[in-house]
Amino acid sequence: MTATATTVRADCAADPAGALTFDLAPAAAPGPEAVLLLRRRGAAGSRPGGTVRLPLSRSAPGRLRAVLPHSTVLPEGRWDAYVEEPGTERTLTVEPGLRDLRALVDRTPATGTATISSRVPYPTLDGRLAVRCWLRAPHAEAGAIRLGPSGMTVEGVLYGVTAGEGAVVEARLPGDPAQLHRVPLTASGGPGGFAFTLPYAPLVTAPVREEQLRQLWLVPSAGADAVRISRILDDVWSRKKSFVYPGRPAADGVSAAPCYTDDNDLCVRLTPGDPAAS
């Protein structure tokens, strides 16, 4: 039997602790056992941690509410939202309504926090509701980026680990461990604060014939595990296209600029060509 599919609209609100509330206006009344289903993209239904079911309760006439508590751990990834009625084949696609995410802007957890969790509801390209989740332990949160004529300076905050002797930032080219450049990490600001200055020229160690992304990793002390530098503590689910920085010369015929990936990880993009022409 083919499942009957319809839609439901959901307004979302976040609180300062990171809990999410979903207020739904169904097109047709779901059954009493209906739940809001969050399914991690790319995870099979039987895979542990691949689905989360949140009970729905009536909050107003024609409205249902589900709450994702901050204490509920969601593995990192993108989670699509549905309404599921157990015992039936009826599945409702959830469309995004109003999203009140003001509480997520410029979040500043205590620097002693071991695990950083961030969840941001967002509209998918095909008009559905999804939640982007990050779970980092430890975590290096990128902050202000200042551009110079030949490099950049980045400030941030380190969570879950303390920077010590020999702390560096590594600019890595995935798949080519020989192309790695290190710069020293310095303390900046309050507890956990860090800064580093990365010149662009040393990143060009071979001809750049196509775009390269140098990933930025923070090594908190000599011999310690590296921590990916990202920006996840606000309401932006993808910074790739919304945070665009101008290119600067890195070498003859090569420009460089900071950028973010779809997952909000900080990189340096090397591009063949004259930055003045772009």
QUIWONOR-V744417 format. One record per pair of residues at least 12 apart in sequence whose ideal C-beta (glycine too) atoms are under 8 Angstrom apart, sorted by the first residue. I is the first residue (numbers start at 1). J is the second residue. D is the distance in whole Angstrom. If there is no record, write none. Layout:
I;J;D
I;J;D
This chain:
1;89;6
2;89;8
3;89;4
3;90;7
3;91;6
4;89;7
4;90;5
4;91;8
5;90;8
5;91;6
5;92;7
5;93;6
6;27;5
6;28;6
6;90;8
6;92;5
6;93;7
7;27;6
7;92;6
7;93;5
7;94;7
7;95;5
8;24;5
8;25;7
8;26;5
8;27;6
8;30;8
8;83;5
8;92;5
8;93;7
8;94;5
8;95;7
9;24;7
9;25;5
9;94;8
9;95;5
9;96;8
9;97;5
10;22;5
10;23;7
10;24;5
10;25;8
10;36;8
10;81;7
10;94;5
10;95;7
10;96;7
10;97;6
10;129;6
11;23;5
11;25;8
11;97;4
11;98;4
11;99;7
11;100;8
12;96;7
12;97;7
12;98;7
12;99;5
12;100;7
12;101;7
12;121;4
12;129;8
13;99;8
13;100;4
13;101;8
13;103;8
14;100;7
14;101;5
14;102;8
14;103;5
14;104;5
14;119;8
14;120;8
14;121;8
14;235;8
15;70;8
15;103;5
16;103;5
16;107;7
17;70;4
18;70;4
18;104;8
18;107;8
18;117;6
18;118;7
18;119;6
19;67;6
19;68;6
19;69;5
19;70;5
20;67;7
20;68;4
20;119;6
20;121;6
20;131;7
21;65;7
21;66;8
21;67;5
21;68;8
22;36;6
22;54;8
22;65;7
22;66;5
22;67;7
22;68;7
22;81;7
23;59;6
23;63;6
23;64;8
23;65;5
23;97;8
24;36;7
24;56;7
24;63;7
24;64;4
24;65;7
24;66;7
24;83;7
24;94;7
25;62;6
25;63;6
25;97;7
26;62;8
26;64;7
26;83;7
26;92;7
27;92;8
30;56;7
30;64;7
30;83;6
30;85;5
30;90;8
30;92;7
31;85;5
31;87;8
31;88;7
33;85;7
33;86;5
33;87;7
34;56;5
34;64;8
34;83;6
34;84;7
34;85;5
34;86;8
35;53;4
35;54;6
35;55;6
35;56;6
35;66;7
35;83;7
35;84;6
35;86;7
36;53;7
36;54;4
36;55;8
36;56;6
36;66;4
36;81;7
36;82;8
36;83;6
36;84;8
36;94;8
37;51;6
37;52;7
37;53;6
37;54;8
37;81;7
37;82;4
37;83;7
37;84;4
38;51;7
38;52;4
38;53;8
38;54;7
38;68;7
38;74;7
38;79;4
38;80;7
38;81;6
38;131;6
39;51;5
39;79;6
39;80;5
39;82;7
40;74;8
40;75;6
40;77;5
40;78;7
40;79;5
41;77;6
41;78;5
41;79;7
41;80;6
41;130;8
42;77;7
43;77;7
49;74;8
49;75;5
52;68;7
52;72;7
52;74;6
52;79;7
53;84;7
54;66;4
54;67;7
54;68;6
56;83;7
68;119;7
68;131;8
70;117;7
73;117;7
73;135;7
74;117;8
74;119;7
74;131;8
74;133;4
74;135;7
75;133;7
75;135;6
76;133;6
76;134;5
76;135;5
76;136;8
77;133;6
78;130;6
78;131;7
78;132;6
78;133;8
79;130;6
79;131;4
79;132;8
79;133;6
80;124;8
80;128;6
80;129;8
80;130;5
81;94;4
81;128;7
81;129;4
81;130;6
81;131;7
82;94;6
93;128;6
94;128;7
94;129;4
95;127;6
95;128;6
95;129;6
96;121;7
96;122;7
96;123;4
96;127;8
96;128;7
96;129;4
99;121;6
99;122;8
101;120;7
101;121;7
101;235;4
102;235;8
104;118;8
104;120;7
104;233;8
104;234;6
104;235;4
105;234;5
105;235;6
106;233;7
106;234;6
107;233;4
107;234;7
108;157;8
108;233;7
109;159;6
109;233;7
111;157;6
111;158;7
111;159;6
111;190;8
111;191;4
111;192;4
113;159;5
113;160;7
114;137;6
114;138;7
114;159;8
114;160;5
115;135;7
115;136;7
115;137;4
115;160;7
116;134;7
116;135;8
116;136;5
116;137;7
116;138;8
116;139;4
116;141;8
116;159;5
116;160;7
116;232;7
116;233;7
117;133;8
117;134;7
117;135;5
118;133;7
118;134;4
118;232;4
118;233;6
119;131;5
119;132;7
119;133;5
119;134;8
120;132;5
120;235;6
120;236;7
120;237;4
121;237;8
122;237;4
122;238;8
132;237;4
132;238;7
134;230;7
134;232;4
134;263;8
134;264;8
136;159;8
136;160;8
136;227;8
136;228;8
136;230;7
136;232;7
137;160;5
138;158;7
138;159;6
138;160;3
138;161;4
138;220;8
138;227;5
139;158;8
139;159;5
139;160;6
139;227;7
139;230;7
139;232;8
140;156;6
140;157;8
140;158;5
140;159;8
140;194;7
140;218;4
140;227;5
140;228;7
140;229;5
140;230;7
141;156;5
141;157;5
141;158;8
141;159;7
141;230;7
141;231;6
141;232;7
141;233;5
142;154;6
142;156;5
142;229;5
142;230;6
142;231;4
142;266;5
143;155;5
143;156;5
143;157;7
143;231;8
145;245;7
145;258;6
147;245;6
147;246;7
147;248;7
147;258;8
148;197;8
148;248;8
149;248;6
150;199;6
150;200;6
150;201;7
150;248;6
150;249;7
150;250;8
151;197;6
151;198;6
151;199;4
151;200;5
151;201;8
151;248;8
152;197;7
152;198;6
152;200;8
152;258;5
152;268;8
153;195;7
153;196;7
153;197;5
153;198;8
154;195;7
154;196;6
154;198;7
154;216;8
154;229;7
154;258;8
154;266;7
155;188;5
155;189;7
155;193;7
155;194;7
155;195;5
156;193;7
156;194;6
156;195;8
156;229;7
157;189;8
157;192;5
157;193;6
157;194;7
158;192;5
158;193;8
158;194;6
158;218;7
158;220;7
158;227;7
159;192;6
161;220;5
161;224;7
161;227;7
162;192;8
162;220;7
163;185;6
163;187;7
163;194;6
163;218;8
163;220;5
163;221;7
164;220;6
164;221;4
164;224;8
165;221;6
165;222;6
166;219;8
166;221;5
166;222;3
166;223;8
167;184;7
167;185;4
167;194;8
167;218;7
167;219;6
167;220;5
167;221;6
168;182;4
168;183;6
168;184;6
168;185;6
168;218;8
168;219;5
169;182;7
169;183;5
169;184;8
169;185;6
169;196;5
169;198;7
169;216;6
169;217;7
169;218;5
169;219;7
169;229;7
170;182;5
170;216;7
170;217;5
170;218;8
170;219;6
170;226;6
171;183;8
171;198;6
171;203;6
171;214;4
171;215;7
171;216;6
171;268;6
172;214;6
172;215;5
172;216;8
172;217;6
173;212;6
173;213;8
173;214;6
173;215;8
174;213;8
174;215;6
178;205;8
179;205;5
179;206;7
181;198;8
181;202;5
181;203;6
181;205;8
181;214;8
182;219;8
183;196;5
183;197;7
183;198;5
183;199;8
184;196;7
185;218;7
185;219;8
185;220;8
194;218;7
198;216;8
198;268;7
200;248;6
200;249;8
200;250;4
200;251;8
200;256;4
200;268;7
200;270;8
201;250;6
201;251;6
203;250;6
203;256;7
203;268;6
203;270;6
204;250;5
204;251;4
204;254;5
204;270;7
208;251;8
208;253;8
208;254;5
208;270;5
208;271;7
208;272;5
209;272;6
210;272;7
211;269;6
211;270;7
211;271;5
211;272;8
212;269;7
212;270;4
213;259;7
213;261;7
213;267;5
213;268;7
213;269;6
213;270;8
214;267;6
214;268;4
214;269;8
214;270;7
215;228;7
215;265;7
215;267;6
216;228;8
216;229;5
216;265;8
216;266;5
216;267;6
216;268;7
217;229;7
228;265;6
229;265;7
229;266;5
230;263;7
230;264;5
230;265;5
230;266;6
231;260;7
231;264;5
231;266;7
232;264;5
236;264;7
238;260;8
238;262;5
238;263;8
238;264;7
239;260;4
239;264;5
240;259;7
240;260;5
240;261;6
240;262;5
243;259;8
243;260;5
244;259;7
245;257;5
245;258;5
245;259;7
246;275;7
247;269;8
247;271;7
247;275;3
247;278;6
248;275;6
249;274;8
249;275;6
250;270;6
253;272;6
253;273;7
253;274;7
254;270;6
254;271;7
254;272;6
254;273;8
255;270;7
255;271;5
255;273;6
255;274;7
255;275;4
255;278;7
256;268;6
256;269;7
256;270;5
256;271;8
257;269;5
257;271;8
257;275;8
